[in-house]
Amino acid sequence: MPRLYLAPMEGLADDVLREVLTRIPGYDHAVTEFLRVSATVLPGRSFTRIAPELKVGSRTSSGTPVHLQLLGSDPQRMAASAARLVRLHPAGIDLNFGCPAPTVNRHRGGAALLDEPELLHAIACAVRASVPKGIPFTAKMRLGIADTGRTLDCARALAGGGIDALVVHARTKVDGYRPPAHWEWVGRIADTVGVPVAANGEVWSEADWQRCRAVSGVSDVMLGRGAVADPFLARRIRALQADGTKTPDRDAEWAELSPLLGEFWWRVRAKLEARHAPGRLKQWLNLLRRNFPQAESLYGEIRALKDCTAVEGHLRRHGVPVLSAAA
């Protein structure tokens, strides 16, 4: 069966949102935000901070496996950090060669390395030596920095370095998140390397998923912002595979989503200082507005609010069950 993955999304899909999104079935695994490996080998607490799921078998409460993503440019420090992570029994280890953020790229991380396939190969080889064969070892890359001149070289370098599978975000670093995604390049990569390849980028609907697979020729897809904007997308894709296309019932889905929004708010309140909590809720609602008029209305009401008590009043008025942060 074609696989669906929940993408790593820095500053968005942390353990709180990951926990809530995977309550709705459909994902084969999720990937954490990246852990940066820079001047020193990462201590164990860094891994459990970004992935508390490590304490419970590296799975969310719904049973979705959670893979941890490492980012860095020093092969030996990356390998030593991976060796330390292995002791915590992660469900998988992933390498980040896709982040386009300038602050990351300035420090030789993420997509900034896509002009150096030899370095990508060295990193993959070093980490592969630290990761036992029983732990899935994967990588995620973009198509290049500004163009696709070295795309296939980078993919070959990673595959030759021993990764088990590759996810391709079908845009360059310079493209950022601007449409379109160039899914045809995913197919070129899949034809070039000897490991499974999954497509990522601009999949917001079942129709996008179908087009992505048709254009790329690959079966497996990683969902990113589309999964946050439509938490039921993975489940509907699974239903499409089984039963054929069905029109979403957004009112029914909102009724199902409301308690998950309440749980998300409770978990955010428990994790963050009160002054930061409203921003996290607004961030998710802002994406949900693409699909749910209820989210549009709620977002408009709380957009200017900074007080948690005031935010909770609006949540309750919209039928979202609210637990206190201390509950």
Stockholm file with secondary structure:
# STOCKHOLM 1.0

chainA/1-327         MPRLYLAPMEGLADDVLREVLTRIPGYDHAVTEFLRVSATVLPGRSFTRIAPELKVGSRTSSGTPVHLQLLGSDPQRMAASAARLVRLHPAGIDLNFGCPAPTVNRHRGGAALLDEPELLHAIACAVRASVPKGIPFTAKMRLGIADTGRTLDCARALAGGGIDALVVHARTKVDGYRPPAHWEWVGRIADTVGVPVAANGEVWSEADWQRCRAVSGVSDVMLGRGAVADPFLARRIRALQADGTKTPDRDAEWAELSPLLGEFWWRVRAKLEARHAPGRLKQWLNLLRRNFPQAESLYGEIRALKDCTAVEGHLRRHGVPVLSAAA
#=GR chainA/1-327 SS CCCEEECCCTTTSCHHHHHHHTTSSCCSEEEEEEEECCSSCCCHHHHHHHCGGGGGTSBCTTCCBEEEEEECSCHHHHHHHHHHHHTTCCSCEEEEECCCCHHHHTTTCGGGGTTCHHHHHHHHHHHHHHSCTTSCEEEEECSCSSSSTTHHHHHHHHHHTTCSEEEEESSCTTTTTCSCCCHHHHHHHHHHSSSCEEEESCCCSHHHHHHHHHHHCCSEEEECHHHHHCTTHHHHHHHHHHHCCCCCCHHHHHHHHHHHHHHHHHHHHHHSCTTTHHHHHHHHHHHHTTTCHHHHHHHHHHTTCCCHHHHHHHHHHTTCCCCCTTC
#=GC SS_cons         CCCEEECCCTTTSCHHHHHHHTTSSCCSEEEEEEEECCSSCCCHHHHHHHCGGGGGTSBCTTCCBEEEEEECSCHHHHHHHHHHHHTTCCSCEEEEECCCCHHHHTTTCGGGGTTCHHHHHHHHHHHHHHSCTTSCEEEEECSCSSSSTTHHHHHHHHHHTTCSEEEEESSCTTTTTCSCCCHHHHHHHHHHSSSCEEEESCCCSHHHHHHHHHHHCCSEEEECHHHHHCTTHHHHHHHHHHHCCCCCCHHHHHHHHHHHHHHHHHHHHHHSCTTTHHHHHHHHHHHHTTTCHHHHHHHHHHTTCCCHHHHHHHHHHTTCCCCCTTC
//
